């Protein structure tokens, strides 16, 4: 052993205290983030007048609004899955600039302000819109101000969530499964339906859950494109907004009910379909 080697100082080691302090900082930041999310929800529940909850919900028109929300959001999520699954599969096969631009267009509703999305839908499907004029010419009437417009608005903002989740699930699948099916003579439709979809079902169901949750909370595009007509286009979020002008207690009661519904449904769906690491239970 040389003198230089023998006299070289030992490598510096991090003290246990430094590592512990780093862990404390990380946990503190995590707790702050968690509290930032949880505290408003706790405050909402704390303001509910539980003794007069049913009366407050009646004032807010909760039954009609929630029933409309459930019908339209389930329909929107299913439409997003029906049309979004082939779109996600196609995006996986695209290459080059075409893939980049198509993916950018698909994800635009994720960052588009909801009111802007509503204006865009009006310019497309309104009475004098790009496609609305054709609908009016064929049917004699424009797209009606009914649950149809609500579904269109919710599907527009929710589909990107499903497409991104589905594309990620397809990309995570070994490409040899698809090639093997094609070598054996299976059509692309058969391969997608009987090979790819069953093998990526947990990811697709997670995307379906995200799409439903986004549709359930949609406000800006809906009120801009479909309006807020009780019993026709007034969904849960719109009813909460209107209830603020009538009664703070009614708005709080309906908001709490929607919060509870979201938490319960999301917990049940994820717990049943998606386990740790994306494995199906």
C-alpha positions in Angstrom: 0.0 0.0 0.0 1.4 3.4 -1.0 1.9 6.2 1.4 -0.6 8.4 -0.5 -3.3 5.7 -0.2 -2.5 5.1 3.5 -2.7 8.8 4.2 -5.8 9.5 2.2 -8.7 10.7 4.3 -11.7 8.3 4.6 -14.7 9.1 2.4 -17.2 11.4 4.0 -20.3 9.8 5.3 -23.7 11.3 5.9 -24.5 11.3 9.5 -27.7 9.5 10.6 -28.9 12.8 11.9 -28.8 14.4 8.4 -30.8 11.5 6.9 -33.3 11.8 9.7 -33.7 15.5 9.2 -34.3 14.9 5.5 -37.0 12.4 6.3 -38.7 14.8 8.7 -38.7 17.5 6.0 -40.3 15.2 3.5 -43.0 14.0 5.9 -43.7 17.6 6.9 -44.2 18.6 3.3 -46.4 15.6 2.7 -48.5 16.4 5.7 -48.9 20.1 4.6 -50.0 18.9 1.1 -52.5 16.5 2.7 -53.9 19.1 5.0 -54.3 21.6 2.1 -56.6 19.0 0.4 -58.4 17.7 3.5 -59.1 20.9 5.5 -61.6 22.4 3.0 -63.4 19.1 2.8 -63.6 18.9 6.6 -64.7 22.5 6.8 -67.5 21.8 4.3 -68.8 18.9 6.4 -68.5 20.9 9.6 -70.9 23.6 8.2 -73.7 21.1 7.3 -76.8 21.4 9.4 -77.4 17.7 9.9 -80.6 18.2 11.7 -82.2 20.0 8.7 -80.3 18.2 6.0 -83.3 16.9 4.2 -85.1 20.2 4.2 -82.0 22.0 2.9 -81.6 19.4 0.1 -85.2 19.9 -0.9 -84.6 23.7 -1.1 -81.6 23.1 -3.4 -83.5 20.8 -5.7 -81.0 18.1 -5.0 -83.0 15.0 -6.1 -83.6 16.2 -9.7 -80.1 17.6 -10.0 -78.3 14.6 -8.7 -80.4 12.2 -10.7 -79.6 14.1 -13.9 -75.9 14.2 -13.0 -75.8 10.4 -12.5 -77.6 9.7 -15.7 -75.5 12.1 -17.8 -72.1 11.3 -16.2 -72.6 7.5 -16.6 -73.6 8.1 -20.2 -70.6 10.4 -20.8 -68.2 8.0 -19.3 -69.5 5.1 -21.4 -69.3 7.2 -24.5 -65.7 8.2 -23.6 -64.8 4.6 -23.2 -66.6 3.5 -26.4 -64.9 6.1 -28.7 -61.8 6.6 -26.6 -60.6 3.0 -26.6 -60.1 2.9 -30.4 -58.6 6.4 -30.3 -56.1 5.3 -27.6 -55.2 2.2 -29.6 -54.7 4.3 -32.7 -52.4 6.7 -30.8 -50.3 3.8 -29.8 -49.7 2.9 -33.4 -49.1 6.4 -34.7 -45.5 7.6 -35.1 -43.7 10.8 -35.8 -45.3 14.3 -36.0 -48.7 12.9 -36.7 -48.7 11.1 -33.3 -47.4 14.3 -31.5 -50.0 16.6 -33.0 -52.9 14.2 -32.6 -52.0 13.6 -28.9 -51.8 17.3 -28.4 -55.2 17.9 -29.9 -56.7 15.1 -27.8 -55.3 16.6 -24.6 -56.3 20.2 -25.2 -59.6 19.8 -23.2 -57.5 19.0 -20.1 -56.0 22.5 -20.0 -58.8 24.4 -21.8 -60.7 26.8 -19.5 -64.2 25.2 -19.0 -66.0 28.3 -20.2 -63.9 28.4 -23.4 -64.8 24.7 -23.9 -68.5 25.7 -23.7 -68.0 28.5 -26.2 -66.2 26.1 -28.5 -69.1 23.7 -28.2 -71.6 26.5 -29.0 -69.6 27.5 -32.1 -69.7 23.9 -33.2 -73.2 22.7 -32.2 -75.2 25.8 -31.7 -78.0 26.9 -33.9 -75.6 28.9 -36.2 -72.6 26.7 -35.4 -70.3 24.9 -37.8 -72.2 21.6 -37.3 -75.3 23.0 -35.7 -76.5 24.5 -39.0 -76.3 21.0 -40.6 -78.3 19.5 -37.7 -80.9 22.2 -38.0 -81.1 21.8 -41.8 -81.7 18.0 -41.4 -83.9 17.8 -38.4 -85.6 21.2 -38.6 -84.5 22.1 -35.1 -81.1 22.7 -33.4 -79.6 20.5 -30.8 -82.1 20.8 -27.9 -81.4 22.4 -24.6 -81.8 19.1 -22.7 -79.7 16.3 -21.2 -78.2 15.8 -24.7 -76.2 19.0 -24.5 -75.1 18.1 -21.0 -73.8 14.8 -22.2 -72.0 16.4 -25.1 -70.3 18.9 -22.7 -69.3 16.3 -20.2 -68.0 13.9 -22.8 -65.9 16.7 -24.4 -64.1 17.4 -21.1 -63.9 13.8 -19.8 -62.7 11.8 -22.8 -59.1 12.9 -22.7 -58.8 11.5 -19.2 -59.9 8.1 -20.4 -57.8 8.2 -23.6 -54.6 9.0 -21.6 -55.2 6.2 -19.2 -56.1 3.7 -21.9 -53.1 4.7 -24.0 -50.8 4.2 -21.0 -52.4 0.8 -20.4 -51.9 -0.3 -24.1 -48.3 0.9 -24.1 -47.6 -1.1 -21.0 -48.7 -4.3 -22.7 -46.1 -6.5 -24.4 -46.4 -5.8 -28.1 -45.8 -9.5 -28.8 -49.4 -10.3 -27.8 -50.7 -8.1 -30.6 -48.3 -9.4 -33.2 -49.0 -13.0 -32.3 -52.8 -12.4 -32.8 -52.2 -10.8 -36.1 -49.9 -13.6 -37.3 -52.6 -16.1 -36.4 -54.9 -14.2 -38.7 -56.9 -12.2 -36.2 -58.3 -8.9 -37.5 -57.4 -5.7 -35.7 -60.9 -5.4 -34.4 -60.8 -8.9 -33.0 -57.4 -8.3 -31.5 -58.5 -5.1 -29.8 -61.7 -6.6 -28.5 -60.6 -10.1 -27.4 -56.9 -9.6 -26.6 -55.9 -6.0 -25.8 -59.0 -4.9 -23.9 -59.2 -7.9 -21.6 -55.5 -7.7 -20.8 -55.6 -4.0 -20.1 -59.0 -4.0 -18.3 -57.7 -2.6 -14.9 -56.2 0.4 -16.7 -59.3 1.0 -18.8 -61.5 0.8 -15.8 -59.3 3.3 -14.0 -59.6 5.6 -17.0 -63.4 5.1 -16.9 -63.4 6.1 -13.3 -61.4 9.3 -14.0 -63.6 10.2 -16.9 -66.8 9.8 -14.8 -65.3 11.8 -11.9 -64.3 14.6 -14.3 -67.8 14.6 -15.9 -69.5 14.6 -12.4 -67.6 17.8 -11.5 -68.1 19.6 -14.8 -69.5 23.1 -14.5 -68.2 25.8 -16.9 -68.7 24.0 -20.2 -72.1 22.7 -19.2 -73.6 26.1 -18.1 -72.2 27.8 -21.2 -73.3 25.2 -23.7 -76.4 23.7 -22.1 -77.6 26.4 -19.7 -79.0 25.7 -16.2 -82.6 24.7 -16.5 -83.9 22.8 -13.4 -85.0 19.3 -14.4 -83.5 19.6 -17.9 -79.9 20.7 -17.8 -79.2 21.6 -14.2 -76.7 19.1 -12.9 -75.4 18.8 -9.3 -72.6 21.5 -9.6 -75.0 23.9 -11.3 -77.6 23.3 -8.5 -75.0 24.1 -5.9 -74.1 27.4 -7.7 -77.7 28.4 -7.9 -78.4 27.4 -4.3 -75.8 29.9 -3.2 -78.2 32.7 -4.2 -81.0 31.1 -2.3 -79.5 29.6 0.9 -76.0 29.0 2.0 -77.2 26.0 4.1 -78.8 24.5 1.0 -75.7 24.9 -1.1 -73.5 23.4 1.7 -75.9 20.4 2.1 -75.9 19.6 -1.6 -72.1 20.1 -1.9 -71.6 17.7 1.1 -73.9 15.1 -0.5 -71.9 15.3 -3.8 -68.6 15.1 -1.9 -69.8 12.0 -0.1 -71.1 10.4 -3.3 -67.7 11.1 -5.1 -65.7 9.6 -2.2 -67.8 6.5 -1.8 -68.0 5.7 -5.5 -64.3 6.4 -6.2 -63.3 4.3 -3.3 -65.6 1.4 -4.3 -64.5 1.5 -8.0 -60.8 1.7 -7.3 -60.9 -0.8 -4.5 -62.8 -3.3 -6.6 -60.9 -2.9 -9.9 -57.5 -1.5 -9.3 -55.1 -2.9 -6.7 -51.5 -2.0 -5.9 -49.4 -1.7 -8.9 -52.3 -1.7 -11.3 -53.1 -5.4 -10.7 -56.6 -6.5 -10.8 -58.0 -7.9 -7.6 
